[in-house]
Amino acid sequence: MKYQTLNQNLAVALHATNLLPFLGCRKADTANRVVFEFDDPGNVAPQAELDYAASRVVAPVNVVLAAQRFLRQRTTETLKG
């Protein structure tokens, strides 16, 4: 099952914690936005969203910054097309 989100901060948290494997991103219907796609074979995304909203998703700062940098690079590449 594939999980998709427009929320870049949630995508960073998912990537930084390795909760879901990152598959890639694609242009969204909304201008200058991307959809982040993750593999979710265990259907854990709904709980991960709740944990994120409740600030229960925790990762070391250096890992979060690396995930943020990685996803920003993917976003730039996707939007440049």
PyMOL Python script that loads the backbone (N, CA, C, O; Angstrom):
from pymol import cmd

cmd.read_pdbstr("""\
ATOM      1  N   MET A   1       0.842  -1.173   0.000  1.00  0.00           N
ATOM      2  CA  MET A   1       0.000   0.000   0.000  1.00  0.00           C
ATOM      3  C   MET A   1       0.893   1.244   0.000  1.00  0.00           C
ATOM      4  O   MET A   1       1.939   1.270   0.648  1.00  0.00           O
ATOM      5  N   LYS A   2       0.470   2.257  -0.725  1.00  0.00           N
ATOM      6  CA  LYS A   2       1.235   3.496  -0.824  1.00  0.00           C
ATOM      7  C   LYS A   2       0.572   4.572   0.031  1.00  0.00           C
ATOM      8  O   LYS A   2      -0.648   4.736   0.016  1.00  0.00           O
ATOM      9  N   TYR A   3       1.403   5.302   0.777  1.00  0.00           N
ATOM     10  CA  TYR A   3       0.926   6.425   1.572  1.00  0.00           C
ATOM     11  C   TYR A   3       1.447   7.708   0.936  1.00  0.00           C
ATOM     12  O   TYR A   3       2.615   7.782   0.552  1.00  0.00           O
ATOM     13  N   GLN A   4       0.588   8.718   0.824  1.00  0.00           N
ATOM     14  CA  GLN A   4       0.965   9.988   0.208  1.00  0.00           C
ATOM     15  C   GLN A   4       0.593  11.140   1.124  1.00  0.00           C
ATOM     16  O   GLN A   4      -0.439  11.114   1.794  1.00  0.00           O
ATOM     17  N   THR A   5       1.460  12.158   1.139  1.00  0.00           N
ATOM     18  CA  THR A   5       1.167  13.361   1.918  1.00  0.00           C
ATOM     19  C   THR A   5       1.745  14.592   1.222  1.00  0.00           C
ATOM     20  O   THR A   5       2.765  14.525   0.536  1.00  0.00           O
ATOM     21  N   LEU A   6       1.067  15.704   1.421  1.00  0.00           N
ATOM     22  CA  LEU A   6       1.567  17.002   0.961  1.00  0.00           C
ATOM     23  C   LEU A   6       2.368  17.687   2.066  1.00  0.00           C
ATOM     24  O   LEU A   6       3.061  18.672   1.813  1.00  0.00           O
ATOM     25  N   ASN A   7       2.275  17.175   3.273  1.00  0.00           N
ATOM     26  CA  ASN A   7       2.882  17.791   4.445  1.00  0.00           C
ATOM     27  C   ASN A   7       4.381  17.465   4.491  1.00  0.00           C
ATOM     28  O   ASN A   7       4.777  16.347   4.819  1.00  0.00           O
ATOM     29  N   GLN A   8       5.198  18.459   4.156  1.00  0.00           N
ATOM     30  CA  GLN A   8       6.642  18.238   4.123  1.00  0.00           C
ATOM     31  C   GLN A   8       7.205  17.909   5.504  1.00  0.00           C
ATOM     32  O   GLN A   8       8.101  17.073   5.619  1.00  0.00           O
ATOM     33  N   ASN A   9       6.700  18.546   6.539  1.00  0.00           N
ATOM     34  CA  ASN A   9       7.200  18.269   7.890  1.00  0.00           C
ATOM     35  C   ASN A   9       6.886  16.840   8.322  1.00  0.00           C
ATOM     36  O   ASN A   9       7.719  16.182   8.945  1.00  0.00           O
ATOM     37  N   LEU A  10       5.707  16.365   8.000  1.00  0.00           N
ATOM     38  CA  LEU A  10       5.358  14.972   8.293  1.00  0.00           C
ATOM     39  C   LEU A  10       6.256  14.036   7.494  1.00  0.00           C
ATOM     40  O   LEU A  10       6.729  13.027   8.018  1.00  0.00           O
ATOM     41  N   ALA A  11       6.488  14.366   6.234  1.00  0.00           N
ATOM     42  CA  ALA A  11       7.368  13.540   5.394  1.00  0.00           C
ATOM     43  C   ALA A  11       8.774  13.467   5.983  1.00  0.00           C
ATOM     44  O   ALA A  11       9.393  12.403   5.987  1.00  0.00           O
ATOM     45  N   VAL A  12       9.274  14.588   6.475  1.00  0.00           N
ATOM     46  CA  VAL A  12      10.596  14.609   7.116  1.00  0.00           C
ATOM     47  C   VAL A  12      10.593  13.684   8.327  1.00  0.00           C
ATOM     48  O   VAL A  12      11.524  12.900   8.509  1.00  0.00           O
ATOM     49  N   ALA A  13       9.555  13.768   9.154  1.00  0.00           N
ATOM     50  CA  ALA A  13       9.482  12.923  10.347  1.00  0.00           C
ATOM     51  C   ALA A  13       9.429  11.444   9.976  1.00  0.00           C
ATOM     52  O   ALA A  13      10.103  10.625  10.602  1.00  0.00           O
ATOM     53  N   LEU A  14       8.646  11.100   8.976  1.00  0.00           N
ATOM     54  CA  LEU A  14       8.544   9.696   8.551  1.00  0.00           C
ATOM     55  C   LEU A  14       9.877   9.190   8.016  1.00  0.00           C
ATOM     56  O   LEU A  14      10.292   8.066   8.302  1.00  0.00           O
ATOM     57  N   HIS A  15      10.533  10.031   7.243  1.00  0.00           N
ATOM     58  CA  HIS A  15      11.818   9.642   6.663  1.00  0.00           C
ATOM     59  C   HIS A  15      12.908   9.555   7.737  1.00  0.00           C
ATOM     60  O   HIS A  15      13.712   8.623   7.738  1.00  0.00           O
ATOM     61  N   ALA A  16      12.928  10.515   8.635  1.00  0.00           N
ATOM     62  CA  ALA A  16      13.965  10.563   9.675  1.00  0.00           C
ATOM     63  C   ALA A  16      13.869   9.381  10.639  1.00  0.00           C
ATOM     64  O   ALA A  16      14.887   8.906  11.143  1.00  0.00           O
ATOM     65  N   THR A  17      12.668   8.916  10.892  1.00  0.00           N
ATOM     66  CA  THR A  17      12.472   7.822  11.841  1.00  0.00           C
ATOM     67  C   THR A  17      12.401   6.460  11.162  1.00  0.00           C
ATOM     68  O   THR A  17      12.289   5.434  11.833  1.00  0.00           O
ATOM     69  N   ASN A  18      12.466   6.450   9.846  1.00  0.00           N
ATOM     70  CA  ASN A  18      12.363   5.198   9.083  1.00  0.00           C
ATOM     71  C   ASN A  18      11.068   4.449   9.362  1.00  0.00           C
ATOM     72  O   ASN A  18      11.030   3.222   9.284  1.00  0.00           O
ATOM     73  N   LEU A  19      10.011   5.179   9.687  1.00  0.00           N
ATOM     74  CA  LEU A  19       8.727   4.531   9.915  1.00  0.00           C
ATOM     75  C   LEU A  19       8.179   3.929   8.620  1.00  0.00           C
ATOM     76  O   LEU A  19       7.589   2.849   8.620  1.00  0.00           O
ATOM     77  N   LEU A  20       8.388   4.651   7.520  1.00  0.00           N
ATOM     78  CA  LEU A  20       7.938   4.176   6.213  1.00  0.00           C
ATOM     79  C   LEU A  20       9.050   4.417   5.198  1.00  0.00           C
ATOM     80  O   LEU A  20       9.676   5.477   5.212  1.00  0.00           O
ATOM     81  N   PRO A  21       9.302   3.459   4.326  1.00  0.00           N
ATOM     82  CA  PRO A  21      10.313   3.665   3.288  1.00  0.00           C
ATOM     83  C   PRO A  21       9.861   4.735   2.281  1.00  0.00           C
ATOM     84  O   PRO A  21       8.736   4.691   1.782  1.00  0.00           O
ATOM     85  N   PHE A  22      10.737   5.680   1.995  1.00  0.00           N
ATOM     86  CA  PHE A  22      10.452   6.747   1.035  1.00  0.00           C
ATOM     87  C   PHE A  22      10.539   6.191  -0.378  1.00  0.00           C
ATOM     88  O   PHE A  22      11.531   5.561  -0.743  1.00  0.00           O
ATOM     89  N   LEU A  23       9.494   6.427  -1.176  1.00  0.00           N
ATOM     90  CA  LEU A  23       9.464   5.961  -2.564  1.00  0.00           C
ATOM     91  C   LEU A  23       9.842   7.054  -3.551  1.00  0.00           C
ATOM     92  O   LEU A  23      10.448   6.780  -4.587  1.00  0.00           O
ATOM     93  N   GLY A  24       9.485   8.292  -3.229  1.00  0.00           N
ATOM     94  CA  GLY A  24       9.771   9.399  -4.133  1.00  0.00           C
ATOM     95  C   GLY A  24       8.727  10.485  -3.973  1.00  0.00           C
ATOM     96  O   GLY A  24       7.905  10.451  -3.057  1.00  0.00           O
ATOM     97  N   CYS A  25       8.773  11.444  -4.876  1.00  0.00           N
ATOM     98  CA  CYS A  25       7.768  12.495  -4.865  1.00  0.00           C
ATOM     99  C   CYS A  25       7.404  12.855  -6.294  1.00  0.00           C
ATOM    100  O   CYS A  25       8.146  12.579  -7.237  1.00  0.00           O
ATOM    101  N   ARG A  26       6.256  13.471  -6.423  1.00  0.00           N
ATOM    102  CA  ARG A  26       5.754  13.890  -7.728  1.00  0.00           C
ATOM    103  C   ARG A  26       5.072  15.242  -7.575  1.00  0.00           C
ATOM    104  O   ARG A  26       4.699  15.643  -6.473  1.00  0.00           O
ATOM    105  N   LYS A  27       4.915  15.932  -8.688  1.00  0.00           N
ATOM    106  CA  LYS A  27       4.242  17.223  -8.654  1.00  0.00           C
ATOM    107  C   LYS A  27       2.791  17.039  -8.222  1.00  0.00           C
ATOM    108  O   LYS A  27       2.112  16.106  -8.648  1.00  0.00           O
ATOM    109  N   ALA A  28       2.338  17.944  -7.374  1.00  0.00           N
ATOM    110  CA  ALA A  28       0.948  17.945  -6.930  1.00  0.00           C
ATOM    111  C   ALA A  28       0.125  18.781  -7.897  1.00  0.00           C
ATOM    112  O   ALA A  28       0.667  19.510  -8.727  1.00  0.00           O
ATOM    113  N   ASP A  29      -1.179  18.665  -7.778  1.00  0.00           N
ATOM    114  CA  ASP A  29      -2.071  19.467  -8.619  1.00  0.00           C
ATOM    115  C   ASP A  29      -1.960  20.948  -8.281  1.00  0.00           C
ATOM    116  O   ASP A  29      -2.193  21.808  -9.131  1.00  0.00           O
ATOM    117  N   THR A  30      -1.603  21.238  -7.036  1.00  0.00           N
ATOM    118  CA  THR A  30      -1.420  22.610  -6.581  1.00  0.00           C
ATOM    119  C   THR A  30      -0.042  23.100  -7.035  1.00  0.00           C
ATOM    120  O   THR A  30       0.946  22.375  -6.918  1.00  0.00           O
ATOM    121  N   ALA A  31       0.018  24.308  -7.543  1.00  0.00           N
ATOM    122  CA  ALA A  31       1.282  24.849  -8.048  1.00  0.00           C
ATOM    123  C   ALA A  31       2.357  24.872  -6.969  1.00  0.00           C
ATOM    124  O   ALA A  31       2.090  25.187  -5.810  1.00  0.00           O
ATOM    125  N   ASN A  32       3.569  24.533  -7.373  1.00  0.00           N
ATOM    126  CA  ASN A  32       4.750  24.576  -6.503  1.00  0.00           C
ATOM    127  C   ASN A  32       4.638  23.701  -5.255  1.00  0.00           C
ATOM    128  O   ASN A  32       5.196  24.036  -4.211  1.00  0.00           O
ATOM    129  N   ARG A  33       3.931  22.599  -5.358  1.00  0.00           N
ATOM    130  CA  ARG A  33       3.825  21.636  -4.252  1.00  0.00           C
ATOM    131  C   ARG A  33       4.148  20.258  -4.793  1.00  0.00           C
ATOM    132  O   ARG A  33       3.998  19.986  -5.984  1.00  0.00           O
ATOM    133  N   VAL A  34       4.592  19.399  -3.898  1.00  0.00           N
ATOM    134  CA  VAL A  34       4.841  18.012  -4.278  1.00  0.00           C
ATOM    135  C   VAL A  34       4.107  17.084  -3.324  1.00  0.00           C
ATOM    136  O   VAL A  34       3.791  17.445  -2.190  1.00  0.00           O
ATOM    137  N   VAL A  35       3.846  15.886  -3.811  1.00  0.00           N
ATOM    138  CA  VAL A  35       3.269  14.813  -3.006  1.00  0.00           C
ATOM    139  C   VAL A  35       4.414  13.874  -2.656  1.00  0.00           C
ATOM    140  O   VAL A  35       5.107  13.376  -3.544  1.00  0.00           O
ATOM    141  N   PHE A  36       4.612  13.632  -1.377  1.00  0.00           N
ATOM    142  CA  PHE A  36       5.640  12.704  -0.920  1.00  0.00           C
ATOM    143  C   PHE A  36       4.998  11.327  -0.809  1.00  0.00           C
ATOM    144  O   PHE A  36       3.928  11.173  -0.222  1.00  0.00           O
ATOM    145  N   GLU A  37       5.668  10.327  -1.383  1.00  0.00           N
ATOM    146  CA  GLU A  37       5.104   8.979  -1.406  1.00  0.00           C
ATOM    147  C   GLU A  37       5.979   8.015  -0.610  1.00  0.00           C
ATOM    148  O   GLU A  37       7.203   8.006  -0.741  1.00  0.00           O
ATOM    149  N   PHE A  38       5.319   7.204   0.217  1.00  0.00           N
ATOM    150  CA  PHE A  38       5.992   6.224   1.065  1.00  0.00           C
ATOM    151  C   PHE A  38       5.341   4.860   0.881  1.00  0.00           C
ATOM    152  O   PHE A  38       4.156   4.763   0.561  1.00  0.00           O
ATOM    153  N   ASP A  39       6.117   3.822   1.084  1.00  0.00           N
ATOM    154  CA  ASP A  39       5.595   2.463   1.059  1.00  0.00           C
ATOM    155  C   ASP A  39       5.031   2.159   2.448  1.00  0.00           C
ATOM    156  O   ASP A  39       5.710   2.358   3.455  1.00  0.00           O
ATOM    157  N   ASP A  40       3.803   1.682   2.498  1.00  0.00           N
ATOM    158  CA  ASP A  40       3.150   1.404   3.773  1.00  0.00           C
ATOM    159  C   ASP A  40       2.446   0.050   3.742  1.00  0.00           C
ATOM    160  O   ASP A  40       1.220  -0.011   3.840  1.00  0.00           O
ATOM    161  N   PRO A  41       3.208  -1.034   3.605  1.00  0.00           N
ATOM    162  CA  PRO A  41       2.570  -2.349   3.508  1.00  0.00           C
ATOM    163  C   PRO A  41       1.833  -2.763   4.786  1.00  0.00           C
ATOM    164  O   PRO A  41       0.891  -3.553   4.727  1.00  0.00           O
ATOM    165  N   GLY A  42       2.252  -2.239   5.931  1.00  0.00           N
ATOM    166  CA  GLY A  42       1.608  -2.593   7.195  1.00  0.00           C
ATOM    167  C   GLY A  42       0.500  -1.650   7.619  1.00  0.00           C
ATOM    168  O   GLY A  42      -0.065  -1.803   8.702  1.00  0.00           O
ATOM    169  N   ASN A  43       0.181  -0.671   6.772  1.00  0.00           N
ATOM    170  CA  ASN A  43      -0.854   0.326   7.055  1.00  0.00           C
ATOM    171  C   ASN A  43      -0.637   1.015   8.412  1.00  0.00           C
ATOM    172  O   ASN A  43      -1.560   1.140   9.217  1.00  0.00           O
ATOM    173  N   VAL A  44       0.594   1.451   8.638  1.00  0.00           N
ATOM    174  CA  VAL A  44       0.929   2.138   9.889  1.00  0.00           C
ATOM    175  C   VAL A  44       0.832   3.659   9.763  1.00  0.00           C
ATOM    176  O   VAL A  44       0.962   4.367  10.761  1.00  0.00           O
ATOM    177  N   ALA A  45       0.606   4.167   8.555  1.00  0.00           N
ATOM    178  CA  ALA A  45       0.562   5.618   8.334  1.00  0.00           C
ATOM    179  C   ALA A  45      -0.488   6.329   9.172  1.00  0.00           C
ATOM    180  O   ALA A  45      -0.186   7.393   9.712  1.00  0.00           O
ATOM    181  N   PRO A  46      -1.707   5.808   9.314  1.00  0.00           N
ATOM    182  CA  PRO A  46      -2.685   6.528  10.140  1.00  0.00           C
ATOM    183  C   PRO A  46      -2.202   6.741  11.580  1.00  0.00           C
ATOM    184  O   PRO A  46      -2.386   7.822  12.139  1.00  0.00           O
ATOM    185  N   GLN A  47      -1.594   5.728  12.175  1.00  0.00           N
ATOM    186  CA  GLN A  47      -1.070   5.881  13.530  1.00  0.00           C
ATOM    187  C   GLN A  47       0.139   6.810  13.553  1.00  0.00           C
ATOM    188  O   GLN A  47       0.315   7.585  14.493  1.00  0.00           O
ATOM    189  N   ALA A  48       0.969   6.731  12.519  1.00  0.00           N
ATOM    190  CA  ALA A  48       2.138   7.611  12.432  1.00  0.00           C
ATOM    191  C   ALA A  48       1.701   9.072  12.346  1.00  0.00           C
ATOM    192  O   ALA A  48       2.335   9.941  12.944  1.00  0.00           O
ATOM    193  N   GLU A  49       0.628   9.350  11.612  1.00  0.00           N
ATOM    194  CA  GLU A  49       0.095  10.717  11.535  1.00  0.00           C
ATOM    195  C   GLU A  49      -0.366  11.201  12.908  1.00  0.00           C
ATOM    196  O   GLU A  49      -0.091  12.335  13.299  1.00  0.00           O
ATOM    197  N   LEU A  50      -1.066  10.339  13.632  1.00  0.00           N
ATOM    198  CA  LEU A  50      -1.529  10.710  14.976  1.00  0.00           C
ATOM    199  C   LEU A  50      -0.352  10.957  15.910  1.00  0.00           C
ATOM    200  O   LEU A  50      -0.359  11.913  16.687  1.00  0.00           O
ATOM    201  N   ASP A  51       0.654  10.095  15.834  1.00  0.00           N
ATOM    202  CA  ASP A  51       1.847  10.271  16.667  1.00  0.00           C
ATOM    203  C   ASP A  51       2.568  11.573  16.324  1.00  0.00           C
ATOM    204  O   ASP A  51       3.044  12.277  17.214  1.00  0.00           O
ATOM    205  N   TYR A  52       2.643  11.884  15.046  1.00  0.00           N
ATOM    206  CA  TYR A  52       3.284  13.130  14.612  1.00  0.00           C
ATOM    207  C   TYR A  52       2.505  14.338  15.153  1.00  0.00           C
ATOM    208  O   TYR A  52       3.095  15.277  15.685  1.00  0.00           O
ATOM    209  N   ALA A  53       1.193  14.301  15.011  1.00  0.00           N
ATOM    210  CA  ALA A  53       0.353  15.415  15.467  1.00  0.00           C
ATOM    211  C   ALA A  53       0.456  15.613  16.982  1.00  0.00           C
ATOM    212  O   ALA A  53       0.302  16.728  17.480  1.00  0.00           O
ATOM    213  N   ALA A  54       0.715  14.530  17.702  1.00  0.00           N
ATOM    214  CA  ALA A  54       0.830  14.606  19.152  1.00  0.00           C
ATOM    215  C   ALA A  54       2.282  14.774  19.609  1.00  0.00           C
ATOM    216  O   ALA A  54       2.578  14.654  20.798  1.00  0.00           O
ATOM    217  N   SER A  55       3.174  15.049  18.676  1.00  0.00           N
ATOM    218  CA  SER A  55       4.603  15.245  18.953  1.00  0.00           C
ATOM    219  C   SER A  55       5.265  14.020  19.582  1.00  0.00           C
ATOM    220  O   SER A  55       6.170  14.145  20.407  1.00  0.00           O
ATOM    221  N   ARG A  56       4.803  12.835  19.181  1.00  0.00           N
ATOM    222  CA  ARG A  56       5.389  11.607  19.698  1.00  0.00           C
ATOM    223  C   ARG A  56       6.381  10.977  18.731  1.00  0.00           C
ATOM    224  O   ARG A  56       6.907   9.899  19.005  1.00  0.00           O
ATOM    225  N   VAL A  57       6.643  11.628  17.609  1.00  0.00           N
ATOM    226  CA  VAL A  57       7.631  11.134  16.655  1.00  0.00           C
ATOM    227  C   VAL A  57       8.945  11.836  16.971  1.00  0.00           C
ATOM    228  O   VAL A  57       9.055  13.054  16.830  1.00  0.00           O
ATOM    229  N   VAL A  58       9.936  11.068  17.397  1.00  0.00           N
ATOM    230  CA  VAL A  58      11.188  11.644  17.876  1.00  0.00           C
ATOM    231  C   VAL A  58      12.362  11.032  17.117  1.00  0.00           C
ATOM    232  O   VAL A  58      12.431   9.820  16.913  1.00  0.00           O
ATOM    233  N   ALA A  59      13.280  11.900  16.704  1.00  0.00           N
ATOM    234  CA  ALA A  59      14.513  11.466  16.042  1.00  0.00           C
ATOM    235  C   ALA A  59      15.609  12.461  16.428  1.00  0.00           C
ATOM    236  O   ALA A  59      15.316  13.616  16.735  1.00  0.00           O
ATOM    237  N   PRO A  60      16.865  12.019  16.414  1.00  0.00           N
ATOM    238  CA  PRO A  60      17.962  12.945  16.697  1.00  0.00           C
ATOM    239  C   PRO A  60      17.973  14.118  15.715  1.00  0.00           C
ATOM    240  O   PRO A  60      17.621  13.963  14.546  1.00  0.00           O
ATOM    241  N   VAL A  61      18.375  15.274  16.194  1.00  0.00           N
ATOM    242  CA  VAL A  61      18.358  16.487  15.372  1.00  0.00           C
ATOM    243  C   VAL A  61      19.156  16.313  14.083  1.00  0.00           C
ATOM    244  O   VAL A  61      18.700  16.730  13.019  1.00  0.00           O
ATOM    245  N   ASN A  62      20.329  15.710  14.161  1.00  0.00           N
ATOM    246  CA  ASN A  62      21.143  15.553  12.953  1.00  0.00           C
ATOM    247  C   ASN A  62      20.441  14.668  11.918  1.00  0.00           C
ATOM    248  O   ASN A  62      20.600  14.879  10.715  1.00  0.00           O
ATOM    249  N   VAL A  63      19.675  13.693  12.373  1.00  0.00           N
ATOM    250  CA  VAL A  63      18.939  12.821  11.452  1.00  0.00           C
ATOM    251  C   VAL A  63      17.775  13.588  10.823  1.00  0.00           C
ATOM    252  O   VAL A  63      17.509  13.450   9.629  1.00  0.00           O
ATOM    253  N   VAL A  64      17.089  14.389  11.624  1.00  0.00           N
ATOM    254  CA  VAL A  64      15.987  15.203  11.107  1.00  0.00           C
ATOM    255  C   VAL A  64      16.506  16.194  10.065  1.00  0.00           C
ATOM    256  O   VAL A  64      15.895  16.360   9.009  1.00  0.00           O
ATOM    257  N   LEU A  65      17.623  16.848  10.354  1.00  0.00           N
ATOM    258  CA  LEU A  65      18.189  17.813   9.405  1.00  0.00           C
ATOM    259  C   LEU A  65      18.631  17.130   8.115  1.00  0.00           C
ATOM    260  O   LEU A  65      18.458  17.685   7.030  1.00  0.00           O
ATOM    261  N   ALA A  66      19.195  15.943   8.222  1.00  0.00           N
ATOM    262  CA  ALA A  66      19.596  15.198   7.021  1.00  0.00           C
ATOM    263  C   ALA A  66      18.372  14.804   6.205  1.00  0.00           C
ATOM    264  O   ALA A  66      18.396  14.898   4.977  1.00  0.00           O
ATOM    265  N   ALA A  67      17.314  14.369   6.859  1.00  0.00           N
ATOM    266  CA  ALA A  67      16.080  14.004   6.158  1.00  0.00           C
ATOM    267  C   ALA A  67      15.461  15.227   5.494  1.00  0.00           C
ATOM    268  O   ALA A  67      14.972  15.150   4.367  1.00  0.00           O
ATOM    269  N   GLN A  68      15.486  16.352   6.197  1.00  0.00           N
ATOM    270  CA  GLN A  68      14.943  17.598   5.652  1.00  0.00           C
ATOM    271  C   GLN A  68      15.722  18.023   4.405  1.00  0.00           C
ATOM    272  O   GLN A  68      15.128  18.401   3.395  1.00  0.00           O
ATOM    273  N   ARG A  69      17.036  17.959   4.480  1.00  0.00           N
ATOM    274  CA  ARG A  69      17.876  18.321   3.330  1.00  0.00           C
ATOM    275  C   ARG A  69      17.605  17.384   2.148  1.00  0.00           C
ATOM    276  O   ARG A  69      17.473  17.836   1.010  1.00  0.00           O
ATOM    277  N   PHE A  70      17.523  16.090   2.421  1.00  0.00           N
ATOM    278  CA  PHE A  70      17.263  15.098   1.375  1.00  0.00           C
ATOM    279  C   PHE A  70      15.924  15.370   0.683  1.00  0.00           C
ATOM    280  O   PHE A  70      15.850  15.376  -0.546  1.00  0.00           O
ATOM    281  N   LEU A  71      14.870  15.595   1.470  1.00  0.00           N
ATOM    282  CA  LEU A  71      13.550  15.810   0.878  1.00  0.00           C
ATOM    283  C   LEU A  71      13.456  17.151   0.158  1.00  0.00           C
ATOM    284  O   LEU A  71      12.742  17.263  -0.838  1.00  0.00           O
ATOM    285  N   ARG A  72      14.159  18.164   0.642  1.00  0.00           N
ATOM    286  CA  ARG A  72      14.176  19.450  -0.078  1.00  0.00           C
ATOM    287  C   ARG A  72      14.854  19.290  -1.439  1.00  0.00           C
ATOM    288  O   ARG A  72      14.415  19.881  -2.425  1.00  0.00           O
ATOM    289  N   GLN A  73      15.913  18.499  -1.493  1.00  0.00           N
ATOM    290  CA  GLN A  73      16.579  18.230  -2.773  1.00  0.00           C
ATOM    291  C   GLN A  73      15.640  17.502  -3.722  1.00  0.00           C
ATOM    292  O   GLN A  73      15.560  17.845  -4.901  1.00  0.00           O
ATOM    293  N   ARG A  74      14.927  16.497  -3.217  1.00  0.00           N
ATOM    294  CA  ARG A  74      13.971  15.760  -4.061  1.00  0.00           C
ATOM    295  C   ARG A  74      12.852  16.690  -4.528  1.00  0.00           C
ATOM    296  O   ARG A  74      12.399  16.597  -5.669  1.00  0.00           O
ATOM    297  N   THR A  75      12.408  17.589  -3.641  1.00  0.00           N
ATOM    298  CA  THR A  75      11.363  18.538  -4.006  1.00  0.00           C
ATOM    299  C   THR A  75      11.828  19.456  -5.123  1.00  0.00           C
ATOM    300  O   THR A  75      11.106  19.663  -6.098  1.00  0.00           O
ATOM    301  N   THR A  76      13.008  19.999  -4.993  1.00  0.00           N
ATOM    302  CA  THR A  76      13.569  20.893  -6.028  1.00  0.00           C
ATOM    303  C   THR A  76      13.689  20.170  -7.356  1.00  0.00           C
ATOM    304  O   THR A  76      13.303  20.709  -8.393  1.00  0.00           O
ATOM    305  N   GLU A  77      14.219  18.958  -7.337  1.00  0.00           N
ATOM    306  CA  GLU A  77      14.361  18.173  -8.574  1.00  0.00           C
ATOM    307  C   GLU A  77      13.008  17.906  -9.218  1.00  0.00           C
ATOM    308  O   GLU A  77      12.864  17.994 -10.437  1.00  0.00           O
ATOM    309  N   THR A  78      12.023  17.582  -8.399  1.00  0.00           N
ATOM    310  CA  THR A  78      10.681  17.276  -8.912  1.00  0.00           C
ATOM    311  C   THR A  78      10.037  18.498  -9.523  1.00  0.00           C
ATOM    312  O   THR A  78       9.446  18.409 -10.599  1.00  0.00           O
ATOM    313  N   LEU A  79      10.139  19.642  -8.858  1.00  0.00           N
ATOM    314  CA  LEU A  79       9.501  20.854  -9.357  1.00  0.00           C
ATOM    315  C   LEU A  79      10.186  21.393 -10.617  1.00  0.00           C
ATOM    316  O   LEU A  79       9.541  22.009 -11.466  1.00  0.00           O
ATOM    317  N   LYS A  80      11.488  21.160 -10.732  1.00  0.00           N
ATOM    318  CA  LYS A  80      12.192  21.593 -11.943  1.00  0.00           C
ATOM    319  C   LYS A  80      11.823  20.710 -13.130  1.00  0.00           C
ATOM    320  O   LYS A  80      11.888  21.128 -14.286  1.00  0.00           O
ATOM    321  N   GLY A  81      11.436  19.484 -12.812  1.00  0.00           N
ATOM    322  CA  GLY A  81      10.934  18.542 -13.804  1.00  0.00           C
ATOM    323  C   GLY A  81      11.900  18.123 -14.809  1.00  0.00           C
ATOM    324  O   GLY A  81      11.570  17.329 -15.689  1.00  0.00           O
TER     325      GLY A  81
END
""", "prot")
cmd.dss("prot")
cmd.show_as("cartoon", "prot")
cmd.util.cbc("prot")
cmd.orient("prot")
